[in-house]
């Protein structure tokens, strides 16, 4: 969570761009019982010399969702024929209900042709098939994620998120001391790179709706300020450096505004800033009360935020135009860090009812709250753009790491990465 009392200020900064071979290892700690069994054949051609095994990337993607049981390739039938010559019975006897088959052929030194077909073995029909005539070597992994997205949507009925990215803050210890790195990576942890590094703490990354920019809090120079950075070019601007606190940036759904927490007049309050002009509009106005961690509703008409205005930490809603405030959460003595689902129907939060800080989800229509995790220090929930998975930070045996839980609580996984620890996750929007 973006707890204000835990902010630590230090000095010095440096701007770097680094490619890192270290990736996150995804460990499924709890999957769906009866996950869909799928067979994925080797993507091979007469002159196959692909830089990466597409079938392995796709298998890892689907397995990591917790919704697929990817069958052992050594136990599958040896040949694949195009429909209608496919021996559906032989494949069905292997235990699979779906089959993904493909072929990779070299077109030139760095170009490949990729073909793939998805079959429903139960209904004995081809569901889809595509051929991509020219794929550059550097884009093979990207194409594999696109194939995974297609399979996921075809078989689960929900758009896949394997082509999306995540942002997070990593703490690194070296000979010069402690530094903080703002990193982005593919959803599976590959292609991780540092887009900003500082000896001052970094917090609260927030993706713009177009996935091109990140807003975040930096303590470079000793004071908090909010920056907006282009994730491709590396250029950045200082969006807010007001006296006092500058915290918890959150983009509006149309990308025109940032919700911020500022303490210009003493106590922290919620403000809205025009991202182009910098014009500020104060939304909450209460002395001796902390209002922070605002997030937008999908229609941009309201903000949900954390406040202690009634003596305990709870989540409230404020209408942007009328500035009318109403309490949202009532179950538990502590609810904070609101994150609304993309469809606006559910609210993820950090919840504590005496058993530790855990991720919970509340149905905004019924008010029913469900605790999804079992940690003691779970924080920073961030929805996947399809609303089906919540990424969050946790602590396991004293080490900070990322984890993810399905919005219904049935699938849990941890994302391990070498290093001192990672926090403050943010899931990107769809990248199209």
Secondary structure, 3 states (H helix, E strand, C coil): CCCHHHCCCCCCEECCCEECCCCCEEEEEECCCCCEEEEECCCCCCCCCCCCCHHHHHHHHHHHCCCEEECCHHHCCCCCCCCCCCCHHHHHHCCCCEEEEEEEEECCCCEEEEEEEEEECCCCEEEEEEEEEEEEHHHHHHHHHHHHHHHHHHHHCCCCCCCCEEEEEEEEEECCEEEEEEEEEECCCCCCEEEEEECCCEEEEEECCCCCEEEEEECHHHCCEEEEEECCCCCEEEEECCCCCEEEEEECCCCCEEEEEECCCCCCEEEEEECCCCCEEECCCCCCCCEEEEEECCCCCEEEEEECCCCCCEEEEEECCCCCEEECCCCCCEEEEEEECCCCCEEEEEEECCCCEEEEEEECCCCCEEECCCCCECEEEEECCCCCEEEEEEEECCEEEEEEEECCCCCEEEEECCCCEEEEEEECCCCC
